[in-house]
């Protein structure tokens, strides 16, 4: 059974030697998660969740990012997971359109905090959670992403295996935990086809489901052993092209955590190739937004379905509007979080250019999705020249990665508005050597502003 294969891997990996490149990748993922969680932790829905779970606040050992406020392990997991998925700056596993850091690292951090786990065990939990959940997500194939939100569904497994690693589940307990997590895995795309908090709540749900599944399995609660590949299991119910054989190829030899995309723009990752194309055209052809008469943006079918709208009246709408983010790239030369503040959303120059952008499904781009994230931009200039440009990748992806220095720049950009610079620098230094940390509680986390 596939559940037994993954469970055996998780137990074996817990005692194996971590390859240097895998260890480094895990630290990068934690830095990236902390960055996104800090920025999202001061916004809704994280603020609302703290109020909703008031009885669980200010007790327990787990900490809320970025304040360092204490909470129970479960509530800290729910709040941090929602926060990490709020500002659309969290990491991505491209082949599955999945954000593994949100459920996996949020759970690992809260459980490690609660237990006082050492840094190496914490990183190992992240690595195992990423590996199994990304493999399941990729195996589910493109049809799964027609209606389901991959982070909400497959994220349950990332949370389960990160929590289970720290709670020291054995193989049988992992199998039962998988059964419990799988039957609760859910999250519909309608949640981010509208302006609401549903998408970050999906991350919260996945993290909570996985944590619960690990906890109850540890205490003897059983789950369906064939929840993944059974005749009415996860694969059959949520995909028409599931490939379980692919999910275990190279398991324990290759590591997907080294193939993670680090987001370079503060919006939906589907839009990134189009943004990168606009920035390349702007630079290489030395044009101004004033030179542009019209822009055609060719994307994959899924991208058009999710980000094809032009409305950008709110923070959420702006982040999910291809027309708006491409116009912003041409006008401002970058798309960061301030691109979605009220003054930017109502900027007449950006809005006028967004109206000149037409989004359509490009066959070449669609066929490549999700393994390759491409964009096809056709820009007509006022001098009657036409620029036709195909963007083959997106910045931050494995084939065009962010350097450690660029990742640190992103960290300070997102963390510094909430945390004093000297505190942020010390925390960053500590994370880079976290494998030597005896207790995660030694990481100093406190908002100073």
N, C-alpha and C positions, 0 to 999 in steps of 0.2 A: 504493500500500500504506500501511496505517496506520503501520507502523514507519517508513517513509520520511518521513511527515508529522511525526511526533514528533521524529525525528532532525534534520530540517531546522529545526524550531522551536528545538531545543536549541542548535544552532550559531548561529542568528540571535540568539537571546535573549542569548547570551554577550557580544555586542557592542552590545546595545541600552541605552538609557537607562532606568534603573529608576525607576518612578514613586514619589514620596515615600511614598504610603500603602502601597505594596508593600514598600518598603525598611523601613518602620516595622514592618509585620507580620512580616517576616522576623526582625527583631531581637527582637520579642516571642516568636516561636517558639523562638529560640535561648535566651532567658532561661528559658522554660518547660521546654525540654529539659534545660538544665543543672540546674534545680531538681530535676526528677524523677530525673535520673541521679545526682545527689549522694546523694539519699535511698536509691536502690536500689543504689548502688555499694558500700555497706558491708554488704550482705545477700547471701544466696544468691539466684540462682546465680552472681552476679558473683565472689564469693569462690572458689567452686569452679572457675570458668573460669580464674582466675589460677593456681590450683594445677595445673589440667589442662594449661595452656599455659606451664608454668614455663620451658621452653627459649626462649620468645620474650619473656620478661620481662627488664627492666633492660637492654635494648638496643633500638636504633631511636629514632626521634624523636617518635613519637606518644605521647600521655599518657592515662593512666587517670584517670577522675573518681571520687572527689574527691581522691585522693592526689597526683596529678601524677606518679605512677610511670611510667617510660618502658616502652614495648613496641613491637614491630613494628607497622606500620600495620594489617595484617590482624587481629592479635590484639587491639589496642586497639579496633578496630571491633567485633569480636565481643563483647568484655566490656562496652563502653559501651552497646551496643545492648541487651544483656540487662538491664543495670542500669536503663536508661531506661524499661523496660517492666515493672519489678518491683513498684513500689508503687502502680500504677494511678493515677498522677497526670499521665501524658503526654497530649499533645494529641490531638484527634479531628477527622476530617473527617466530619461527621454523615451526609451523604447516602450514604456508602459504608461506614459503621461501620468506619473505617480510622484507624489511628494513624500518620500520616506521619512525625512527628518521630523515632520510634524508629529506623527504618532509614535515613532520609534524612539527618538531622542527625548521627547517630552516624558514618556513613561520611564525610560532608563534613568533620567536625571532625578525624577521624584522618588523612584524606588531606591536608587543609590543614596540619595539624601536621607531617606527614612532609615536605611540599614547602616549608614556610615560606611559604605563600600569604598574600596580603594579605587584609584583612577584607572588602573589597568583593567580591572574587572568591569568597570563602567564602560570603557571603550570596547571591550570584548562583547558586551551586551548590545551595543550599538551595531557593531560589525555583523553579529549573528542576525539581529532583527532586520537590518538592511538586506542581508543576503537572501534570506528566505522570502521576505515579503516582495522584494523586487522580482524574484524568480516566479513567484506565483502570479504577480501582476502581469508580467510579460507573457506567461503561458496562457492567460485568459484572452489575449489577442485583442484586436481592434474592435470587434463587435461588443465587447464588454463596455467599451467607452461610449457606446451609442446612448445609453440611458443612465448608466451607473457612474458615480464619481469614484475613480480608482483609489484615491486617498482615503475615502470613507470606508470602502470595502476591504481592499488589500491591506490598508493600514492597520486593521485589526490584528493581522498576523505579525506585522513588525512590532507592534506593542506587546503581543503575547510572548514572542521569543526574546525580546529585550528584558521584559519583566521576569520571564521564566529563567533566564540565564542568571539573573541576580538572585532569584529565589531558590536557585539550585534544583529545578525540577529534573526528575529522571526521565528516561525515554517514554515510559508509559504515561507519566503525568503530562508530558508535552503532547502526546497523541490525544489525550482527553481534553487538554486545553485547546488544541486546534479544533476539536469538535465543538466546543462551547463558543469559541471566537467565530468560527465559520457560520454558525447558525444565527449569529447576531450581526454579522457584517452587512452593512447597508448604507445607502446614501445616494439619492437621486439627483441628476443634473439640474432638475428644475430649481434646485436650491441656489444655483448661481446663474440661472437665466433671468433672475429677478434681483432687484436691489434689496438685499436683506442680509442677515448674518448667518444664513444657512451654511455657506461654504466653510468658514472657520469652525462652526459647530460640528461639521462633519469630522474635522480633524480631532476635535474633542471627543466625539463619540467613538471613533476608532481607537483612540488611546485608552479610553475608559473600558471599552469592550475587551481589549487585549489584556489589560491589567486585571480585570475581573476574572477572565478566563484562567489566567495564570494562578491567581489567588485561590480560586475554588478547586482547580486541579491539584494544587498543593495539598488541599485538605480533603481529598478523596472524592470530589464530584466528577462524574464521568461524562464524556461527550462522545458524539458519533465518530467512529474511527475512520469512516470513509466520507467524511464531510466534504472533502475536496473533489474526489473522483467517483463518488457513488452515483447510482442511476438517477437520483433526485437531489444531488449535492450541489455544491457551490458552482462547479464548472458547468454542469448541465443547465442549471437554473439561470446563470448570468452570462453565458457566452454560447455562441454557435460554432466557435473555432478554437476551442481550448486544446492546448498541446502539452500534456503533462510530461511526456518524454523529454521535451526540450527543457523543462524546468529543473531537471536534475543533471543535465550535461555539465561536466566540469565542476560539480559541487565539491567544495573543499579544495579546489585547485585554482580556480579563478574567482575573483571577488568583485561584485558589482559596485561596491562602495568606492572603487577606484574609477568608476565610469559615471560619476554623478555630475550633473550640470549645476553650477553655481550661478544663480541669477545675477545678471548685470543690469537689469532695469527693474523699476519698482512697479510692475504691473503683471498681468497674466502672461505666463511663459509662452502661450500660443502666439503672442504678438511679436516676440523677440526677433525672429528672422526679418520681419518687415521693418522693425525699428533699425536693425543693423544695416539693412539695405538702404534705408533713407539716409543714415549717417554716412555710409560709404559713398553714396551718390553725391551728397552734399560736399564731402571732402574732395573726392576724386575729380569731380566736374566743376568744383569751385562755384557752386550756384547758391543763390539766396532764395528764401521762400518767396520773395517778390518776383522771381523769374518764373514761377510755376503757374501754369494754367490749369492742369489737371493731373491726378495721380490714379492709376489703376493698380490695385493691390490684389494679386493672385495668391490664394492660400489653399490649404487643405479643407475638405468639407467640414471636418469637426471644428476647425478654427473659425470658419465662417459662421457656423451655427452658434458658437459661443461668443465670438467677438466681432460679429459682422455689423452690429448696430452703430449708428452715428451719435446717438444721444449721449451727452457727457455732462449732465447736470449735477451729478453727485460723484463723490470719491470713487465709489464702486463702479458706476457707469463709465467713468473715465478710464479706469484700469482695464476695462473689458471692451473698449472701443478701438478697433484697429485704425479707423479714420482719425480719431483724436490723437492716439499715441504717435502715429506716423507724422501727422501735422506738427505735433510738439517736437519731434526729432528734427524736422526741417527748420522750424522756427528757433528752437532753443539749443539744438545741438546735443541734447541729452534728455533722458526721461527718468527722473528720480522721483522720490515721494512728493517733493514740492510741486511736481507737475499736476498734482490732483488736489491742490489747495483751492479754495473758492476763487481767488484772484486769477489763477491759471485756467480753471475750468470756464471762466467767463471772459477770458482774453479774446477780444474780437479778431485779432490777427490769426490766432490758432483756430478759432471756431470757423472763420471764413475759409481757411485752407482745408479744414476737415470736411467742409461741405463739398469741396472739389475732389474729394477722394471717393473712389468707387471700389467696393470690395466684391470679389467674385471667386468662384472655385476654379482653380487652375489644375488641369488634369495631371501635369507632370509633378507638381507639388503634392497633390493629393495621393498619387501612387507611392510617393516616397515616404509619406507619413505612416507611423510615427518614428520609424527608424532614422529617418533624416528629416530635420526641421528646416524647410526651405521657404522662400518667398520670391514672388515674381512681381517686380515693380516696373511700371511703364509710366514715365514722367514726361508730359508734354510741356515744353517751355514756350514762353511768349514770343521767342524768335522763330517759332515753328519747328525747332529741333525736337527730337524725341529720344529720350534715354530709356533703353530697355535693359533691365538688369535682373539677374537671377542670383539671389543670396543662397549659398549652398549649405550654410550652417548658422549657428547662433553663438555669439560670444558667451563664454562660460561653459560651453559643452565640452565633452572630452576631446573633440578634434580641434577645438579652439579655446583651451582652458584659461581660466583666471590664474595668474601667478599667486604665490603666497602674499606678495606685496599688495597686489590688487585686492585680494581677499581681506587683508588688514585694513586697507582704505575703506572698503565697504563696512567693515566692523565699526570703525570709528565714526563713519557717517551715520550709522543707525544707532549706535550706543551713546555717542557723546551728547546728544540733546537731553539725555536722561541721567547720565552718570558722569561725574567729574573725570577729567582727562587722566589724572594720575591713578585713580582707581581703575579706570578702564584699561590703562596700560599694564598695570600689575596683573589684572585678571587675564589679559591676553597672554602675558608672559607665562603665567601659571598654567594656562590651558596648553600651550605649546610643550610643556613638560609634565602634563597631567598623569602620564603613566608612572611617574615617581611619587604621586600623591598617595598618602596612606589613608586619607579619609576625604571624600568629596565635600564634607562639611567644612573643610579647610579653605575651600574656594570662597573668597570674600565677595559676597554679592549684596549690594545695597545701593539704592537710588539716593543720590545726594542732591537732587534738584527738585 
